[in-house]
């Protein structure tokens, strides 16, 4: 058996390599620990009559919400709540509700960078899986699969920030006018 005698350039020169920050645990780190379905509901109130002979595409109303719950100093549960209703001529054809989540480990991330990471990047990672669950459940329920359109989580985050600012201003009462 031959002995491996290869060395890195730094090792050959005799200098010692310093471990990078990620390897030592001092640098920023972000990863997903696991994913789960916390709640799933699918109902077709008028089945089978409501789904037979559909002559046109139903109208859809889709709602999405993102919640973050701190689990430990380094772990956060991020949950997507998706609700999709299909209606035709004022009649509910079906309703699907899903709460799909993930546990994310976050280390050495600046406090001001946590909200966008947790409210934009984490949902962006979870959404394709939640979308697949919705498509599979609707198809298994006897209706055409519902493929949700991609979600702009940046716009959703900015909209939530604007709503929070608006609500905090409204809750604080009228602001004094500035005079020049």
VOBA-1610 file (N, C-alpha, C; in pm, whole numbers, padded with zeros to 5 digits, always signed):
BEGIN
Unk+00084-00117+00000Unk+00000+00000+00000Unk+00089+00124+00000Unk+00059+00220-00087Unk+00141+00341-00096Unk+00095+00442+00007Unk+00190+00512+00062Unk+00160+00615+00160Unk+00139+00746+00087Unk+00033+00820+00125Unk+00003+00948+00062Unk+00095+01053+00120Unk+00176+01111+00037Unk+00271+01211+00084Unk+00242+01349+00024Unk+00124+01367-00033Unk+00093+01497-00093Unk+00068+01599+00018Unk+00105+01721-00008Unk+00085+01831+00087Unk+00024+01948+00013Unk-00045+02030+00086Unk-00096+02152+00025Unk+00019+02249+00009Unk-00001+02349-00071Unk+00104+02449-00092Unk+00144+02513+00040Unk+00044+02543+00124Unk+00076+02604+00253Unk+00150+02506+00342Unk+00109+02379+00337Unk+00174+02277+00419Unk+00317+02252+00372Unk+00338+02255+00241Unk+00471+02231+00186Unk+00565+02344+00224Unk+00512+02463+00232Unk+00595+02577+00266Unk+00621+02584+00415Unk+00553+02500+00491Unk+00574+02499+00634Unk+00488+02597+00710Unk+00411+02679+00639Unk+00324+02773+00709Unk+00197+02703+00753Unk+00139+02751+00856Unk+00019+02690+00912Unk-00105+02761+00858Unk-00203+02683+00808Unk-00327+02743+00758Unk-00419+02772+00875Unk-00483+02887+00871Unk-00582+02921+00973Unk-00717+02868+00927Unk-00792+02805+01016Unk-00925+02758+00976Unk-01016+02875+00946Unk-01104+02856+00848Unk-01194+02966+00814Unk-01299+02983+00922Unk-01368+03097+00920Unk-01464+03132+01025Unk-01580+03034+01031Unk-01625+02986+00916Unk-01739+02893+00914Unk-01701+02761+00980Unk-01578+02716+00959Unk-01535+02589+01018Unk-01523+02598+01169Unk-01487+02714+01221Unk-01472+02729+01365Unk-01602+02765+01433Unk-01703+02799+01357Unk-01832+02834+01417Unk-01846+02980+01454Unk-01746+03062+01421Unk-01754+03204+01457Unk-01816+03289+01347Unk-01823+03236+01226Unk-01882+03311+01116Unk-02032+03291+01108Unk-02099+03371+01026Unk-02243+03355+01011Unk-02277+03219+00950Unk-02384+03159+01002Unk-02428+03029+00950Unk-02580+03024+00951Unk-02633+02957+00849Unk-02778+02948+00834Unk-02808+02816+00764Unk-02893+02733+00826Unk-02930+02608+00760Unk-03067+02562+00809Unk-03126+02473+00732Unk-03256+02418+00767Unk-03233+02286+00841Unk-03301+02272+00954Unk-03288+02152+01036Unk-03391+02048+00993Unk-03513+02093+00962Unk-03618+02001+00920Unk-03741+02075+00873Unk-03831+02002+00810Unk-03956+02058+00758Unk-04072+01974+00808Unk-04191+02035+00814Unk-04307+01962+00866Unk-04437+02022+00814Unk-04540+01940+00817Unk-04677+01987+00792Unk-04746+01990+00927Unk-04778+02108+00976Unk-04844+02120+01107Unk-04994+02102+01094Unk-05052+02151+00984Unk-05197+02142+00967Unk-05228+02134+00818Unk-05321+02047+00784Unk-05364+02032+00645Unk-05512+01998+00646Unk-05589+02077+00573Unk-05733+02055+00563Unk-05775+02074+00418Unk-05855+01980+00370Unk-05908+01990+00235Unk-06054+01949+00240Unk-06139+02034+00187Unk-06281+02001+00187Unk-06345+02039+00054Unk-06434+01953+00009Unk-06514+01975-00111Unk-06659+01961-00066Unk-06719+02071-00020Unk-06851+02062+00043Unk-06962+02004-00045Unk-06959+02026-00172Unk-07067+01979-00258Unk-07034+01857-00341Unk-06926+01786-00302Unk-06885+01669-00381Unk-06991+01560-00371Unk-07011+01484-00474Unk-06941+01485-00601Unk-07003+01579-00704Unk-07125+01628-00680Unk-07194+01710-00780Unk-07115+01836-00817Unk-07048+01897-00720Unk-06981+02024-00746Unk-06858+02011-00834Unk-06804+01891-00850Unk-06681+01877-00928Unk-06702+01804-01060Unk-06822+01757-01086Unk-06846+01688-01212Unk-06889+01786-01318Unk-06836+01770-01433Unk-06876+01851-01547Unk-06843+01998-01536Unk-06729+02032-01480Unk-06689+02172-01473Unk-06668+02224-01615Unk-06746+02325-01653Unk-06738+02376-01790Unk-06638+02490-01804Unk-06598+02549-01692Unk-06501+02658-01697Unk-06414+02651-01573Unk-06308+02726-01577Unk-06215+02729-01463Unk-06278+02809-01350Unk-06265+02759-01228Unk-06318+02835-01114Unk-06231+02956-01083Unk-06284+03046-01005Unk-06206+03158-00955Unk-06137+03116-00826Unk-06017+03166-00806Unk-05940+03128-00689Unk-05913+03249-00603Unk-05917+03226-00473Unk-05878+03326-00375Unk-05772+03261-00288Unk-05651+03315-00293Unk-05539+03254-00221Unk-05487+03355-00120Unk-05467+03308+00002Unk-05409+03390+00108Unk-05282+03325+00160Unk-05188+03408+00199Unk-05062+03356+00252Unk-05019+03440+00371Unk-04966+03373+00470Unk-04917+03440+00590Unk-04788+03371+00633Unk-04696+03448+00688Unk-04570+03393+00738Unk-04561+03426+00886Unk-04529+03324+00965Unk-04510+03344+01108Unk-04374+03287+01147Unk-04310+03355+01241Unk-04181+03311+01293Unk-04194+03297+01444Unk-04148+03182+01494Unk-04150+03157+01639Unk-04011+03114+01681Unk-03953+03189+01774Unk-03820+03156+01823Unk-03831+03030+01910Unk-03748+02930+01881Unk-03749+02805+01956Unk-03638+02804+02061Unk-03518+02838+02020Unk-03402+02849+02109Unk-03323+02971+02062Unk-03209+02993+02124Unk-03126+03107+02082Unk-03083+03097+01937Unk-03070+02974+01886Unk-03022+02955+01749Unk-03125+02896+01654Unk-03243+02859+01704Unk-03340+02793+01617Unk-03472+02870+01613Unk-03526+02878+01490Unk-03653+02946+01466Unk-03743+02854+01385Unk-03871+02853+01422Unk-03971+02783+01341Unk-04036+02888+01252Unk-04032+02865+01123Unk-04093+02955+01025Unk-04206+02877+00960Unk-04328+02934+00964Unk-04444+02864+00910Unk-04514+02947+00804Unk-04545+02880+00694Unk-04626+02939+00588Unk-04769+02889+00608Unk-04862+02982+00619Unk-05004+02946+00623Unk-05062+02981+00488Unk-05110+02879+00418Unk-05168+02898+00285Unk-05314+02857+00289Unk-05399+02940+00231Unk-05541+02910+00223Unk-05584+02940+00080Unk-05643+02840+00016Unk-05688+02858-00123Unk-05833+02810-00133Unk-05916+02898-00186Unk-06057+02865-00208Unk-06086+02875-00357Unk-06158+02775-00407Unk-06202+02776-00547Unk-06353+02793-00547Unk-06399+02893-00622Unk-06543+02921-00630Unk-06584+02933-00776Unk-06709+02894-00800Unk-06766+02913-00933Unk-06910+02957-00915Unk-06942+03070-00976Unk-07077+03126-00969Unk-07124+03141-00825Unk-07035+03186-00738Unk-07070+03210-00599Unk-07078+03086-00512Unk-07046+02970-00567Unk-07051+02845-00490Unk-06909+02798-00461Unk-06884+02762-00335Unk-06753+02711-00296Unk-06736+02570-00351Unk-06634+02552-00436Unk-06604+02420-00489Unk-06514+02342-00393Unk-06409+02409-00348Unk-06323+02346-00247Unk-06243+02451-00172Unk-06193+02408-00057Unk-06111+02492+00029Unk-05995+02407+00078Unk-05875+02456+00063Unk-05758+02386+00114Unk-05680+02483+00203Unk-05641+02432+00320Unk-05563+02511+00415Unk-05441+02429+00455Unk-05328+02494+00455Unk-05203+02426+00488Unk-05117+02517+00574Unk-05062+02460+00681Unk-04958+02527+00758Unk-04834+02439+00743Unk-04738+02490+00668Unk-04615+02416+00638Unk-04498+02492+00697Unk-04414+02423+00771Unk-04307+02493+00839Unk-04171+02429+00827Unk-04075+02501+00876Unk-03938+02453+00881Unk-03870+02506+01005Unk-03777+02428+01055Unk-03693+02472+01166Unk-03560+02514+01106Unk-03519+02637+01135Unk-03396+02692+01080Unk-03299+02723+01193Unk-03173+02689+01171Unk-03068+02721+01266Unk-02994+02843+01213Unk-02981+02942+01299Unk-02918+03069+01262Unk-02810+03099+01366Unk-02688+03119+01319Unk-02577+03151+01410Unk-02503+03273+01360Unk-02469+03358+01453Unk-02382+03473+01426Unk-02434+03561+01313Unk-02563+03585+01314Unk-02626+03676+01219Unk-02662+03803+01297Unk-02630+03917+01243Unk-02660+04044+01310Unk-02811+04056+01334Unk-02846+04110+01446Unk-02988+04121+01487Unk-03072+04195+01383Unk-03016+04298+01320Unk-03092+04373+01219Unk-03110+04295+01089Unk-03034+04188+01070Unk-03047+04105+00950Unk-03139+03985+00970Unk-03178+03958+01094Unk-03264+03843+01122Unk-03403+03853+01060Unk-03475+03966+01078Unk-03611+03970+01021Unk-03617+03943+00871Unk-03535+04006+00787Unk-03544+03972+00645Unk-03505+03827+00615Unk-03408+03776+00688Unk-03367+03637+00667Unk-03483+03543+00700Unk-03546+03565+00814Unk-03653+03476+00860Unk-03784+03496+00785Unk-03811+03618+00740Unk-03940+03647+00676Unk-03934+03645+00522Unk-03814+03640+00466Unk-03801+03636+00319Unk-03734+03507+00275Unk-03611+03484+00321Unk-03535+03370+00272Unk-03591+03236+00319Unk-03630+03227+00445Unk-03685+03101+00495Unk-03815+03064+00422Unk-03913+03155+00410Unk-04034+03119+00335Unk-04005+03087+00188Unk-03906+03155+00131Unk-03868+03128-00008Unk-03819+02983-00022Unk-03750+02932+00079Unk-03701+02795+00076Unk-03816+02695+00097Unk-03913+02730+00179Unk-04023+02639+00211Unk-04132+02634+00103Unk-04150+02744+00033Unk-04265+02756-00058Unk-04276+02645-00163Unk-04168+02605-00230Unk-04185+02499-00331Unk-04243+02369-00273Unk-04206+02337-00150Unk-04257+02216-00086Unk-04405+02232-00049Unk-04441+02349+00003Unk-04581+02375+00036Unk-04666+02376-00091Unk-04612+02432-00197Unk-04683+02436-00325Unk-04711+02295-00375Unk-04615+02206-00359Unk-04632+02067-00402Unk-04738+01996-00318Unk-04742+02022-00188Unk-04844+01962-00102Unk-04982+02006-00148Unk-05000+02135-00175Unk-05130+02188-00222Unk-05169+02122-00355Unk-05077+02113-00448Unk-05106+02053-00579Unk-05145+01906-00563Unk-05073+01835-00480Unk-05099+01693-00461Unk-05234+01668-00393Unk-05262+01746-00291Unk-05388+01728-00217Unk-05509+01763-00303Unk-05500+01870-00379Unk-05614+01905-00464Unk-05636+01800-00571Unk-05529+01752-00632Unk-05544+01649-00734Unk-05599+01520-00674Unk-05549+01482-00557Unk-05599+01361-00491Unk-05745+01377-00448Unk-05788+01501-00431Unk-05926+01528-00391Unk-06024+01528-00507Unk-05977+01501-00628Unk-06067+01489-00741Unk-06086+01616-00823Unk-06005+01716-00797Unk-06013+01841-00874Unk-05879+01862-00943Unk-05875+01946-01045Unk-05745+01972-01109Unk-05645+02025-01006Unk-05518+01984-01018Unk-05419+02029-00921Unk-05405+02182-00924Unk-05394+02238-00807Unk-05375+02383-00795Unk-05227+02410-00780Unk-05169+02471-00884Unk-05028+02509-00880Unk-05022+02658-00848Unk-04985+02688-00725Unk-04977+02827-00682Unk-04866+02901-00756Unk-04894+03025-00788Unk-04794+03110-00852Unk-04682+03140-00753Unk-04562+03164-00801Unk-04453+03203-00709Unk-04491+03328-00631Unk-04440+03336-00510Unk-04471+03447-00420Unk-04348+03536-00408Unk-04370+03666-00415Unk-04263+03763-00396Unk-04257+03795-00245Unk-04174+03721-00174Unk-04166+03738-00029Unk-04103+03871+00011Unk-04025+03931-00076Unk-03970+04063-00049Unk-04084+04165-00044Unk-04171+04162-00145Unk-04285+04255-00148Unk-04379+04230-00030Unk-04401+04104+00004Unk-04487+04070+00118Unk-04427+04125+00246Unk-04298+04110+00264Unk-04227+04162+00382Unk-04237+04315+00389Unk-04214+04381+00276Unk-04222+04527+00273Unk-04364+04575+00301Unk-04463+04503+00249Unk-04603+04538+00274Unk-04635+04523+00423Unk-04586+04417+00485Unk-04609+04398+00628Unk-04541+04507+00711Unk-04420+04547+00672Unk-04352+04656+00741Unk-04431+04786+00730Unk-04482+04813+00610Unk-04561+04935+00590Unk-04689+04931+00673Unk-04755+04815+00677Unk-04877+04802+00758Unk-04848+04820+00906Unk-04736+04764+00953Unk-04700+04780+01094Unk-04671+04926+01126Unk-04602+04995+01037Unk-04571+05137+01058Unk-04700+05218+01061Unk-04790+05187+00968Unk-04917+05257+00961Unk-05000+05232+01087Unk-05003+05108+01134Unk-05080+05075+01254Unk-05019+05136+01379Unk-04886+05143+01388Unk-04824+05204+01505Unk-04847+05354+01507Unk-04852+05416+01391Unk-04882+05559+01384Unk-05027+05584+01423Unk-05117+05500+01374Unk-05259+05514+01407Unk-05283+05487+01555Unk-05212+05392+01612Unk-05230+05358+01753Unk-05174+05467+01843Unk-05074+05538+01795Unk-05010+05643+01875Unk-05086+05774+01870Unk-05192+05781+01796Unk-05267+05905+01787Unk-05213+05993+01676Unk-05270+06108+01664Unk-05231+06201+01559Unk-05092+06255+01589Unk-05011+06264+01487Unk-04878+06319+01500Unk-04886+06470+01487Unk-04808+06542+01567Unk-04811+06689+01554Unk-04759+06731+01418Unk-04819+06835+01366Unk-04774+06886+01235Unk-04646+06965+01255Unk-04561+06954+01158Unk-04437+07034+01161Unk-04466+07167+01095Unk-04417+07271+01156Unk-04431+07403+01096Unk-04294+07457+01061Unk-04289+07534+00953Unk-04161+07588+00916Unk-04151+07731+00953
//
